[in-house]
Amino acid sequence: MLNRGKSVLGKLELIVGPMRSNKTAELLRRIEIRRRYAKQYVLLLKPSADTKAPAGLVESRNGNGCAKMEALEFPNSDPWAVLPTIDATEQRIGKRVECVAIDEGQFVHDLFLFTKRLLESGYDVMVSGLELDFRGMPFGEMLDLNWLVRTYAGNITELVAYCSCGAKALYPQRLVDGKPASYDSPIIMAGDNYEPRCAEHFVLPGRPH
């Protein structure tokens, strides 16, 4: 990566919220603003565990505005594989990549260290994702990024979704064949579906506590 100097650090924009809170739509909106008005080069990354959209594409369920963008897909277990691509991109465009955006950050292993490395290298970083998994527990390293916002400057945007009862949704309710998934099901699995639920209507069969 081109050297900007250790004294200039990037800023982190963290976008969090439950399912159906338009996290991806907000991320794509911010990317479009940077590209169109600030003339910045923004590299959008997508972990391979994200199957919401076809390979190499980030797509929002919200059809308003910019609903989809091409993205560089990488193994969610190895975000470091992206660094040579950033180098190659900068050589090709003849300038630095100003911003790196990551959708579905909860799937990314080493997310904290990878984001920290980008910030210390002078890149602005935007990350969107879930804070809690279907068990209502911290999902990946998304909550850890709060420390990076406080330390390296930036901001946290907390988006809101609503349960079908009208109350604010706090949890992502996993449904398998239309029924709540059990506590002992895998964190990531194929064939599942989600809907936002409030604390009263969140159901987790087999929960030990």
N, C-alpha and C positions, 0 to 999 in steps of 0.2 A: 504494500500500500504506500502511496506517495506520502512523504513525511511533511506534516504540517507543524510539528513541534509540540513538545509535551505541555507547553503553557496554554495552548488553546484546546479546550475540551468541548466535546459535543454536548447537546442537551437531549434529554429523554422525554418523549411524550408517551404516556402510558394510558391506554384506553381499556377500561374494564367494565364488566357488567354480566348479568346472567344471559341465558339464551334469549334470542329474539329482542335484544336491546339495541340492535343495529351497530354493533361494534365494527364489523367489517365495512359497513357502509360509511361510517365515520372515518375509518382509516383511509378508504379509497378517496373520500372527499378531500381529506388533507393532502394526500399525495397529488391529486389533480390541481389543487391550489398552488402547491409548491412548483409543480411542473409548468403550469400555465402562466402564473403571474410572477413568480420569482425566478423562472427559467432555470430551476435546479434539476439536476439529474438525481432521481430517486430510484433506488433499486428495491424492488418489492420481492420479498422472500416468502416461500410457502413450504412448511414441513411436510414430508411425505405422508404423515399420519392423517393429514387433512384430506378427507374424501368428499367434502361438501360440494366441490366443483371438480371438473375434469383436470387431468394432470397439466401442470404448467399454467393454471388459471386460478385466480382468486375471484370469487363471485359472492355478492351479497344477496340475501333473500329479499331485500328491499329493492324493488325495481326502479325507484326514483333516483335521479341523479346518475352518477357513474356506478353502474351496477357490477361491472367486472373489469379486470385488468390482467394482462399477462404477468406471470411471476416466475422467478427462478425457483424451481423445486429442489429441495435438498433432503438428505436422510435426516429425520428428526433426531437420530442418535449422534449426528456429527455435523453441527453447524459450522465447525471450523473448515469444512470442505469448501465453504463459500469464499474464503479469503482470497485464494488464487483468482477466482472469477472477478472479484472486486479489482484486483490488480490489473487483470487483463482488460476489464471494462475501462479503467482509467487511461490505460495506454491507448485504447481504441478511440476514445472520445477526446483525448488530449487535455483532460482536466480531472479534478477530483470528483468522485461521487459525493454529493453534499449530504445525502440522507439515505439511510437504510431502514426499510420498513418491514416488519415481520407480522404476519397474520397468524392467528391460532397459536400464540406463543406458549400456551400451556402444554403443547406437545413437544417442545424443544428441550432436549437434554442440554445441560451446561448453559442454559439461557442466561443466568446471572453473569457468569464469567465471560461469555461471548459478547453480551451487551456492554459489559464493563470495558472489554478490549476495544470495541468500536468507539465508545465514548472517549476513551483515553487517546485514541488515534485521531480524534477530532471530528468524527462523524456524528451528525444528529441521528437519533434513532427513534423510530416510532414502533410501538408494540401494542397489538390488541389481543385480547384473549380472556378466557374464563379464570376467575380466581378460585372457584370451588368446583369439585368434580360432582358426579351424581350421588356420592355419599355425603355431600356437604362438607368435605374436607379440602384443604388446600390442594390445588391442582398444579402439578409441576412446580415451577419456580416463579410463577407470576407474582405472588405476594412478596417475594424477595426483592423484586424490582422497585418496591417503594423506597428502599434504602438508597438505591441509585438515584432516584428522583431528588431525594433530600440532599444527597452528597454532591451530585454533579449538576444540579439545577434542572429544571424542566417542570412538567405538570402532570397531574393525574386527572383524567376525565372519567367519572363514574356514571355510566349510562343506566337507565332504568327500564325494566320490563314489568309487565303486570300479569298476575294470575287471572284465570278466567272468572274468578269471583270479584275482580276489581281491585284487590289489594296488591301492594307492591310485592313483586316476586323477588325472592332471595336465593332460590335454589333451582338448579337445572334438574328437572324430573326426567329420568331415563325411562322410556317405555319400550318394551320388547313384546311384539305381537299385541300391542295396545294395553299391556299391563305393566305396572311398576317393576323395574328390575330389582333383583335381590341384592343384598349387601355384598355377597360373595362373588358376584359376577365381575369379570375383568374391568379394569379402568377404561381400556379402549377395546371396543368390540364392534364387529360388523353387524349390520342389520338392526341397529338401534335407532331410536328417535327420541327427540327431547321436546319438552315444553316447559315454560317458566311456571314455577309454583311458589306460593307464599308459604310461610312456616306452618300454617294450619292445614294446608292441603298437600304438603310434601309427604310422600309415602316411601318408606324404605324397608321392605320386608327382610327380616333376619338381622336387623341392626342390633349389635350386642349391647348397646347402652342407650 
